[in-house]
Amino acid sequence: MPGDVEEASETMELLRGEGYIVVGGGIAGLAAAYMLTRKGFKVTLLAPAQSRLTASGAAAGIITTLMPPRLAELALASAEIIGEVAPESVRRMKAYWIPSGCSDIVEYNVSKRIFSEAPAPPHFSGVDSLYAGSLPVVDTGLLMAALRSEIAGRGGRIVDGEAVEVAATAVETGEGLTLHGTPIVAAGPWSRDLVQTLRRSTVVYRCQALSVRGPPAWMKNTVVIDDEIDFYIVCWERDCVVGDGSNDRVNSVDDGFNPDLDDLLDVAYRASQRLPWLLDATPSSYWAAPCIAALDAAPLAGATPDGVAVLTAFNGAGVTLAPATAELLAKSLAGEASIPGFLDASRSVKPVEPWPPEPFRLC
Ligand SMILES: Cc1cc2nc3c(=O)[nH]c(=O)nc-3n(C[C@H](O)[C@H](O)[C@H](O)COP(=O)(O)OP(=O)(O)OC[C@H]3O[C@@H](n4cnc5c(N)ncnc54)[C@H](O)[C@@H]3O)c2cc1C
């Protein structure tokens, strides 16, 4: 509603305070706190010690530009930020992409010389040509450790606690602590428990992956994103992570952790149709974590009509999108720029189909 938008931009003015409390210690919260300390703001980061598997710890770590150009631009900016903060966390990997339509995404990636059309390597099955290039892949554990130390090094305060209530000027933690300042909620799927607006504009779904050991030499340090039969695979030296984007919506965050084994077997089967060596690989583990997406599949950044700001809804692509979106949020809070409309948390969110809005196939 237009009224809501106006209220939210008024809130944005109020939010340009001196001290911020960032709620959430995943990539989004860490990136927000880091960017705010870089702008010279006083920041308290509320980051509970992890007793549960969160998306930031579970991510495969691909920084993908295989998304609509305005999101791909954010991916390039995030890659730059991550390369500055934690160069040790990034490995540039050989990448193969098999698209399914999405001509604007093909054009963007070809024009930026990220991918070019090439004959399929001999180890691929069922495809004659594909797009070859390279993509950065991030070890999210290293990235998050580097962000924490940057935040602390710039005077940010890191509190191990969980919010139970968020108001316009304070956050009550589960430890009976009240923190004063302007809250920015970046608690991933749990943001819905803290900010009313997000219950209407977002959904939570399960994102899952399995790990196999012992990639053949030609697959080491290689990413394959196959949009035609819908899977991705990231192979490091010894392990490969296989996953896809076609997971289920979950009704509550707490029941979103159990992997759907039938679904994972299906992913493995599809991947083996393309890369037959997977049939001989040794499965080693599998996991699931909840992700939050806005109904129109773009992130949500900035003031909400609830009187607090958010940085959330990164879908299955928070490594790719959170750092650059956090920078835009910090710039807007510093009064240097405004948040682009397609990211603005006060926009009217219109649902897109098909569901789920897949991070690697958003067209
Ligand atoms: C299997 C899998 C593979 C993925 N692969 C990729 C990929 O290759 N590339 C990519 O870009 N993205 C990928 N993603 C998506 C990416 O991991 C997420 O988009 C991103 O991690 C979301 O970060 P976040 O900080 O918003 O949320 P989260 O990681 O969920 O973090 C939320 C944080 O908030 C904390 N929190 C929760 N409740 C509270 C509270 N009440 N008070 C205080 N803190 C709270 C949590 O403990 C947690 O630390 C993948 C995700 C999964 C699950």
The ligand as a Gaussian input file, in Angstrom:
#p B3LYP/6-31G(d) Opt

LIG

0 1
 C       22.533000     -26.292000       1.390000
 C       22.651000     -24.821000       1.074000
 C       23.444000     -24.412000       0.013000
 C       23.576000     -23.049000      -0.272000
 N       24.438000     -22.690000      -1.264000
 C       24.604000     -21.366000      -1.525000
 C       25.531000     -20.961000      -2.521000
 O       26.225000     -21.780000      -3.126000
 N       25.659000     -19.631000      -2.789000
 C       24.923000     -18.688000      -2.115000
 O       25.057000     -17.509000      -2.417000
 N       24.051000     -19.048000      -1.143000
 C       23.866000     -20.359000      -0.847000
 N       22.979000     -20.742000       0.120000
 C       22.131000     -19.706000       0.739000
 C       22.847000     -18.959000       1.837000
 O       23.480000     -19.887000       2.680000
 C       21.826000     -18.122000       2.624000
 O       21.106000     -17.292000       1.748000
 C       22.531000     -17.243000       3.646000
 O       23.408000     -18.012000       4.429000
 C       21.515000     -16.569000       4.539000
 O       22.221000     -15.863000       5.533000
 P       21.445000     -15.116000       6.698000
 O       22.455000     -14.467000       7.534000
 O       20.358000     -14.294000       6.100000
 O       20.680000     -16.286000       7.497000
 P       21.200000     -17.491000       8.391000
 O       22.413000     -18.126000       7.846000
 O       19.993000     -18.353000       8.626000
 O       21.633000     -16.796000       9.738000
 C       20.698000     -16.269000      10.641000
 C       21.413000     -16.001000      11.944000
 O       20.539000     -15.370000      12.856000
 C       20.603000     -16.034000      14.107000
 N       19.330000     -15.883000      14.788000
 C       18.216000     -16.565000      14.587000
 N       17.260000     -16.143000      15.425000
 C       17.802000     -15.159000      16.151000
 C       17.315000     -14.324000      17.187000
 N       16.067000     -14.400000      17.642000
 N       18.166000     -13.417000      17.726000
 C       19.441000     -13.297000      17.295000
 N       19.920000     -14.057000      16.303000
 C       19.126000     -14.979000      15.752000
 C       20.901000     -17.484000      13.738000
 O       21.418000     -18.193000      14.846000
 C       21.913000     -17.266000      12.629000
 O       23.199000     -17.032000      13.106000
 C       22.848000     -22.083000       0.465000
 C       22.051000     -22.500000       1.535000
 C       21.975000     -23.848000       1.863000
 C       21.159000     -24.253000       3.051000

